[in-house]
Amino acid sequence: MTANTASRPTSALTAPDAAIKALAIGDATQDRISSVKLSSITLPLATPISDAKVLTGRQKPMTEVAFLFAEIRTEQGQEGIGFSYSKRAGGPAQYAHATEIAPVLIGEDPNDIAKIWTKLVWAGASVGRSGVATQAIAAFDIALWDLKAKRANLPIAKLIGSHRDSVQCYNTSGGFLHTPIEQVLENATAALASGIGGIKIKVGQPDWKTDVARLEKVREHLGDDVPLMVDANQQWDRPTAMRMGRIFESFNLVWIEEPLDAYDAEGHAQLARNLDTSIATGEMLASVGEHVRLIEAGSVDIIQPDAPRIGGITQFLKLATLAEHNHLQLAPHFAMEIHLHLAACYPHGAWVEHFDWLDPLFNEHLEIRDGRMHLSDRPGLGFTLSEQAHAWTVAAEEFTS
C-alpha cells in the first residue's frame, strides 16, 4: 500500500473565530470545507466475471473494481463520504483527475452543492463534462450530500424527500454468463430466500439457442410470478435484438436490458415501439445530456442512470425530474448503497439492483426482506469504511486549508 499526502498551511483562524467573522460581515456562509481526502481502493472479485462483452471478445473478464472515495471535512467538524468507481479500466484516471480538481473545494460552503459541482466542472473543463470528468466529480458531490444529510441528522432519502421507505430489488450477481446454469438456479433460490424480490440473468451468447435454453430453465425454476429480467450488455445488432425480443415475449420478463449499443437511441426506440416487453438502458452513459437523447427519442421504458457515472446526486436529481415528466420507470445501475436513497425518492415505479460485491467495503449493510430493500435511519448514506477497505487502499492524498 502506498500513500501520498499533499497539504497547504492551516488557516490562522479557528472555527469559532471564522464563524464570528462571517456573522460580523453579514456572510450567509454556514460553514467551510477545511479538508478533502481522496482514496483509491481496489476491490478484488472472488471469481472473474464474464458477460456478453467478454464472449464477443470486446472485453476481458472482470477481476476487480476500482473505487474513488472522497472524504470531506468542514471547519465545524462535519464530515461526508462519497464514492465513484470504474470496472476494467479508468480507475487511475478518475483518481488522477480528482486530485487535480480537489483543491478548489477548500474554503467553499459545503451546503452550496450545485455551485460546487459547477466549480469542479470548470476546474477540469478541458476534459469535458462526461466520462472520467463527471465520474471523478461524483465522489465529491455524493460526499457533500452525505455531509448535508448528516448535518440534518437525516438519511439522504429523507433530506431529499422520499416517496417510500423501501424499494423493490432484484439480484444480478448470480446470473452472469460464466456461471453454469445449475449454479444460476441455486443462486436464484438463495437470493429469493434472502428476501430479494427479482432475478436478472445475462444473455448474449454467440448461439442464441443457448440463451433461450438458459432462460427457459430459469423461468421454469422460478415459476411464473417471480420478476425476471435479462441483460444483453449491448452485444446485439438491431435485427438480432428485435428477433430475440420477440422470442423472449413468452417469458413474461420485466425488461430487456441494453439490447443494443448504449448510444443507439433510434434502435432502442424501434424496440420500445414494437415489443411488449419493456426496454431498459442508460447505465453506460456518463452525463445527463446523453440520457436526454434517449428520453427524447422514446428509447426507454425504464431508465437506468448510474449516479457515480453521471456526476453524482446533483445530476441524478435533474435526470429523475425529466424521467418523471416522461412517465418512465427507474432502475438505477449498481451502487445500491447510493441508489436506494434515490430510488426511494422517485414517484413512479422503481427498482434497486442488488450486488453483494461491495459488502466488504463497509461496516454497515442494507436490510433486505419481502422482496424489498429498506432504508435505515442512519444519517447520510449510512455507511462507514471498513478496515478491509483501508487495507485495499492503493493510494491516498489529502488537501487542507
N, C-alpha and C positions, 0 to 999 in steps of 0.2 A: 504494500500500500504506500502510495506517495501522496504528499500533500504540500501545496504551495500556498503561501499566505501573502496577500498584499493589503496594505493598510495606509491610512492617512492620519495626520495628527489628530488627537482627540480635541473636541471643542472645549474652549475655555469656560463656557457656560455650563452649569449644572442643569439638570432637567427642571427643577423648580424655578431657577433664575430665568431660564428660557421661557417658561410658561408665563411668568410675571411680566417679562419684557414684551411678550406677544400681546398680552391683555392691555398693557400700558399704551401701546401704539394702535390699538384697535384692530389688530390682526385676527381674522377669523380662524386661523390655523389652530387645530386642536392638539396636534402632536407632530413630531417629525421623525422620519426614518433615520436611525443612527447607525445601523449596520445591516449588511446583506452578506449571507454566507451561501456559497454555491458548492454543491457536491455532485460529483459524477459517480454513480453507483451502478455496477454491472450485476444483474440478476441472472445466475445460471439456470438453465432449464434441465430438469431431470432426464428428459428424453428429447432428442432432436425432433422438431415439429415440421411436418410436411402438409401442404395443401396443394391445390391445383397449380399454383405458380411454380412449385418445385417439379411437378410432373411434366410441365411444359418446358422445363429447362431454363426458365427465366430467373429463378432464384434458387439459392441453396437452402437446405433445411435450416430452420432457426434453432440456435443453440443457446441464445442468451438475449436479454432485453437490457438496453442501456437507459438509465434514468438520469434526469437532471432534476435535482432538488434545490429549491431556493428557500432559505430561512431568513425572514425579515424581522428586525427588532427595532423598536422605537425608543425615543428618549424617556418616555413614561413607562418603559418596561413591557409594552405589549409585544406579542410575538405571533407570527404567522408562518405557515409552511405550505408549499405548493410543489407540484412536480409536473414534468413533461417526460416524454420517453421516445425511444426510437427502436425499431426492430431491424436487425440485419445490418443496417448502415445508418450513419447520421448522428449517432450519439456524441462522438467527439466534436462534431461541428456545432451541435446545439450548445455544448458546454463552452466551446471557444467563443461563440457569438455572445452568450450570456455574460461571460467575463468582460467582454469589451463594452457592453452597454450598462452593466450593473451600476457603475459609479453615478449615473445620472439620477438614481433613486435617492441618494443621500441628501437629506435636508427636506425632502418632499413630505407633505402631509399625507399619511397613508390612507386617509379617507377619500382622497381625490383619485379614485382608481381609474376612471376613464381618462382623466388628464394625464396620469402617469403612463397609461397604455400608449397614448399618442406620443408622449415624450420618448418612450422607448423605441417606437417605430422610427421616429426621426433620427434617433441616435444611431440607428443602423440602416438608414434609408437606402444606401447604395445596394443592399441585397434584397430590396423589395419588401412586399407586405404579404408574403405567403411562405410556405416551406419552412426551412430552418429558422428564418427570422421570426415568424409567428409562434413556432414551437418553443423557441427559447423564451420569448416574451410570456408565453402561457404560464411557465413556472412562477414568474414574478406575480402575474395577475392573480393566479389562484391563491398564492400566499397572501396577497393583500385582502382577498375576500375572506380567507380563513381568519386573518387578523381582525378584520372588521366584525365578523360574526362573534369571535371570542370576546372582543370588547363589549359587545351587546349581550354576551352570555347566551347566545342562541346558536343552534345548528344553522349552517348556511341556508338550508331549505326554508327555515322559519324566518331568517332575516330577509330573504327574497320574497317569501310568501307562498307557502305550499298549498296545493290542491288536495293532497293526500299524505298520509303518514307512512305508506308502504307502496311499492311498485311491483307489478308482476315481473318475474325474472325468468331467464332461460339460460341453460348451460351450453357453452361452445367447446370448452377444452377437452371434452370426452369424445368428440366426433371427428377428429382430424383423419386425413386420408392414410397416414402411416399406421393407423390403428386397425388391427384386424376386426372384422365385423363382429365376431363373438365378444371381443373386448368392448366395442362400441355399445353393444347391448347391455353388457354388465355395467358400463359407465353410466348409461342412461338410467338403469334401475337404481343405482346408488345415488345419482343426482336427485331423482324424484323422491327417494327415501329421505334425503337430507332436507327436503322442503322446497326444492326448486320446482318451478311450475311448467317449464317447457324445455325442449331439446332441439338443438341445431346441429346438423351434420354437414360436413363438407362434401361437395360434389365437384365434377370437372375432370373425371377420369378420361384417359385417352380413348377408352372404349365406353361409349355411352351406356351400353348394356350393363356394365359393372355398376354405374351409378344407380340405374333403375333397380338392379338386384339388391343393392345395399339398402336403398330406400324402402323397398318392399319389406325387407326383414325388419327394419326399424319400425315402420308403421304397424306391422303385424304384432311386434313385441310390445309396443306402447298402447295399442288399441286406438279406437277412433277419436277419443276425447282429449288426449294429451296434445297440447300445442306443439307443432313440429315445423321447423324451418330448414331451408337448405341454403348453402353459400357456395357459389362458383368462383369466388375470388377473381373476377374479371376475365376469366380464361375462355369464354365462348365468343364466337363471332355472332353477327346478327341472325343468320339463318339457324345456326345451332341453338341459340338461346330461344328463339321462337318455337322450334321443334321440341326442345326439352321442356319448355314451359307448358306446352300443350300436353305432353306425356305426363307431366307432374300434376296436372289439374286433378287427377283422380285421387291424389294422396291427401287432399284437404290440408294443404300447407298454409301456415300463417303468412309466410312470404318467401319469395325467391330473392336472394341477396347477391348483389354485384354480378349479375349475369353477363355484363359487358364491361368494357373499359370504363373506368371511373369518370372519364371526361366525355363519353359518348352520350350526350344529353338527348340527341334525336333518337338514337337506337333504343335507349331506355323508355323514351316516350312512346315509341311504337309498341313495345311490350306492354306498357301500362294500359294502352288503349285496347289491346287485343286479347289480353289474358284475364281470366277471372282472379287468379292468384295475385296478391299484392306484390309490387316491386319495391324493394328496399335497396338503398345505396347511399353513399356520401362519406363513408368512413375514411377514404383515402384523400379527400380534398383538404386543402390546407389554408383555406380562408373562407370568410363569409361570402365573398363575391363569387367564388366558384360554386357554392351551393345555390346562390341566387339563380344562376343559369339553369341548374337542374329544375328548380321550382318553376321558373317562368316557362320552361319547355314542357311542363307536365310530365316530368320523367320519373317521379316517385310517388308512391302512396305512403311510404314510411321513410322518413328522412333519418339518416344515421350519422349525425355530426359527432366529432370527437373533440372535446374541449381543449385538451393539450395540443391537438394538431391545428386548430383554427385560431389559437391565440388566447385561450383561457375562458373564464366565465363571462367576462365582459362581452366578448364577441359571441359566445354561445347564446346569451340572452337576446342579442339582436336577431340572431338567426331563428331562435324559438318564436319570437314575435311574428316574423314573416311566415314561418311554418304554420303557426296557429291561424293566421289570416287566411291561409290556403287550405285549412281543414285537413292537414296532414297528421298522421300518427308519428310518434317519436320513439326511436330506439337507439340511443347513443352507443357508440362503439367503445368497448374495452373500459378500463379505468373506472370500475364500478364505485370505487371509493369517492370519486368526484361526481359521477353521473347519477348516482342515486338521488343526490340533492337536487340536481337539475331536472331530472325526470319527474320528481315529486312536485315540482312547480309548474309542470306543463298541464294545461287544462284539458287537452284531448287525450286519447289513448296513448299509453307509454309503456315501454319495456326497458329493463336494465339487463345487460349482458354479464353473466357470472363467469369469472375466471378466478381460479384459486392460486394462480401463479404469484400474485403479489402478496399473498398472506405472510410470507417470512419477513417482509419489509416493515411490518407494523406491529405494534404491541396490542392493538385492539382489532376486533373483527366484527363484521356485519352479522346481524341476526336475519336468518332466512327461515321461513316457515309458511305453510299453507300456500305455497306457490308464489310467495312474495318476499321481497327484500324490504326490511323495515328500517326506518330512520331511528337513530339513537337520540338520546337527549344530550349527548356530548356537544359542547360548543364547537363552532367552526366545522371543519371536515370531520373532526372527531378521531383523529389519528396522530400517533407519535411514532417516530422512527425507532426501530428495534436495534438491539445490539448486533444482530446479524446484518442489518443494513449498513451499520457503521463498518463492520468487518469487510463488506463488499465494496467499500468506497475506494476508488482508484485515483481520485484527485479531489482537492478541495481548495477553495480560495475565499477570503473574507475581505470585505470592503467596509471601512468605518469612517465616521465623521471626525 
